[in-house]
Amino acid sequence: MEEKNNGFLKRADAHIALANEQLAQKLTQGEISASFMYGSARFSAWMAATSFETSADMKAEKQKVVEYFMKEYKLALEEHLDNHIENFDFSNNKI
């Protein structure tokens, strides 16, 4: 939780602000979501690569890296889905 007090939420909010700017440019939610997921995966792969000494080392640990990022994304997605189930105004859900 300390990380959330050290800029974590501000960085997440910056990504959401960019998504909102892209919505204003008439891109679809799906287009924006797809590019965010692609960008996140690309950055995460680069970040993982920087932690290995060799390509062979990275290849040997690839499945662990995938499982880590999938687990973290799933936890975050479930948290936000639960929040929206409880708090979202479904009567006004048109963009």
C-alpha positions as a Markdown table, in Angstrom:
| # | Residue | x | y | z |
|---|---|---|---|---|
| 1 | Met | 0.0 | 0.0 | 0.0 |
| 2 | Glu | 2.9 | 2.3 | 0.6 |
| 3 | Glu | 3.6 | 2.3 | -3.2 |
| 4 | Lys | 0.1 | 3.7 | -3.7 |
| 5 | Asn | 1.1 | 6.6 | -1.6 |
| 6 | Asn | 4.3 | 7.2 | -3.6 |
| 7 | Gly | 2.8 | 8.0 | -7.0 |
| 8 | Phe | 1.3 | 4.6 | -8.0 |
| 9 | Leu | -2.3 | 6.0 | -8.3 |
| 10 | Lys | -1.1 | 9.2 | -10.0 |
| 11 | Arg | 0.7 | 7.1 | -12.7 |
| 12 | Ala | -2.4 | 4.9 | -13.1 |
| 13 | Asp | -4.5 | 8.1 | -13.4 |
| 14 | Ala | -2.2 | 9.5 | -16.1 |
| 15 | His | -2.9 | 6.4 | -18.2 |
| 16 | Ile | -6.7 | 6.8 | -17.6 |
| 17 | Ala | -6.4 | 10.5 | -18.6 |
| 18 | Leu | -4.7 | 9.5 | -21.8 |
| 19 | Ala | -7.5 | 7.0 | -22.5 |
| 20 | Asn | -10.1 | 9.8 | -21.9 |
| 21 | Glu | -8.2 | 12.1 | -24.4 |
| 22 | Gln | -8.3 | 9.3 | -26.9 |
| 23 | Leu | -12.1 | 8.9 | -26.4 |
| 24 | Ala | -12.5 | 12.6 | -27.2 |
| 25 | Gln | -10.7 | 11.9 | -30.5 |
| 26 | Lys | -13.5 | 9.5 | -31.4 |
| 27 | Leu | -11.6 | 6.3 | -30.9 |
| 28 | Thr | -13.6 | 3.4 | -29.6 |
| 29 | Gln | -13.3 | 2.0 | -26.1 |
| 30 | Gly | -12.2 | -1.3 | -27.7 |
| 31 | Glu | -9.4 | 0.4 | -29.7 |
| 32 | Ile | -8.1 | 2.2 | -26.7 |
| 33 | Ser | -8.3 | -0.8 | -24.5 |
| 34 | Ala | -6.5 | -3.0 | -27.1 |
| 35 | Ser | -3.7 | -0.5 | -27.5 |
| 36 | Phe | -3.3 | -0.1 | -23.7 |
| 37 | Met | -3.0 | -3.8 | -23.2 |
| 38 | Tyr | -0.6 | -4.1 | -26.1 |
| 39 | Gly | 1.6 | -1.3 | -24.7 |
| 40 | Ser | 1.5 | -2.7 | -21.2 |
| 41 | Ala | 2.6 | -6.1 | -22.5 |
| 42 | Arg | 5.3 | -4.6 | -24.6 |
| 43 | Phe | 6.6 | -2.5 | -21.7 |
| 44 | Ser | 6.4 | -5.5 | -19.3 |
| 45 | Ala | 8.3 | -7.7 | -21.8 |
| 46 | Trp | 11.0 | -5.1 | -22.0 |
| 47 | Met | 11.1 | -4.7 | -18.2 |
| 48 | Ala | 11.4 | -8.5 | -17.8 |
| 49 | Ala | 14.2 | -8.6 | -20.4 |
| 50 | Thr | 16.3 | -6.1 | -18.4 |
| 51 | Ser | 16.3 | -8.4 | -15.4 |
| 52 | Phe | 18.0 | -11.3 | -17.3 |
| 53 | Glu | 21.7 | -11.8 | -18.2 |
| 54 | Thr | 21.0 | -13.8 | -21.4 |
| 55 | Ser | 18.3 | -14.7 | -23.8 |
| 56 | Ala | 18.5 | -18.3 | -22.7 |
| 57 | Asp | 17.9 | -17.2 | -19.1 |
| 58 | Met | 14.9 | -15.3 | -20.1 |
| 59 | Lys | 13.6 | -18.2 | -22.2 |
| 60 | Ala | 14.0 | -20.5 | -19.2 |
| 61 | Glu | 11.9 | -18.2 | -17.0 |
| 62 | Lys | 9.4 | -17.1 | -19.6 |
| 63 | Gln | 6.5 | -19.0 | -18.2 |
| 64 | Lys | 7.1 | -17.7 | -14.7 |
| 65 | Val | 7.1 | -14.1 | -16.1 |
| 66 | Val | 3.9 | -14.7 | -18.0 |
| 67 | Glu | 2.2 | -16.2 | -14.9 |
| 68 | Tyr | 3.3 | -13.3 | -12.7 |
| 69 | Phe | 1.9 | -10.6 | -15.0 |
| 70 | Met | -1.3 | -12.6 | -15.7 |
| 71 | Lys | -1.9 | -13.0 | -12.0 |
| 72 | Glu | -1.3 | -9.3 | -11.2 |
| 73 | Tyr | -3.6 | -8.2 | -14.1 |
| 74 | Lys | -6.3 | -10.7 | -13.0 |
| 75 | Leu | -6.2 | -9.4 | -9.4 |
| 76 | Ala | -6.5 | -5.8 | -10.6 |
| 77 | Leu | -9.2 | -6.5 | -13.1 |
| 78 | Glu | -11.3 | -8.4 | -10.5 |
| 79 | Glu | -10.8 | -5.6 | -8.0 |
| 80 | His | -12.1 | -3.0 | -10.5 |
| 81 | Leu | -14.9 | -5.2 | -11.8 |
| 82 | Asp | -16.1 | -5.7 | -8.2 |
| 83 | Asn | -16.0 | -2.0 | -7.6 |
| 84 | His | -18.0 | -1.3 | -10.7 |
| 85 | Ile | -20.6 | -4.0 | -9.8 |
| 86 | Glu | -21.1 | -2.2 | -6.5 |
| 87 | Asn | -20.8 | 1.4 | -7.5 |
| 88 | Phe | -21.3 | 2.0 | -11.3 |
| 89 | Asp | -24.3 | 4.0 | -12.4 |
| 90 | Phe | -25.6 | 1.5 | -15.0 |
| 91 | Ser | -28.6 | 3.9 | -15.8 |
| 92 | Asn | -26.1 | 6.3 | -17.5 |
| 93 | Asn | -23.6 | 4.0 | -19.2 |
| 94 | Lys | -23.5 | 5.5 | -22.7 |
| 95 | Ile | -20.5 | 7.4 | -23.8 |
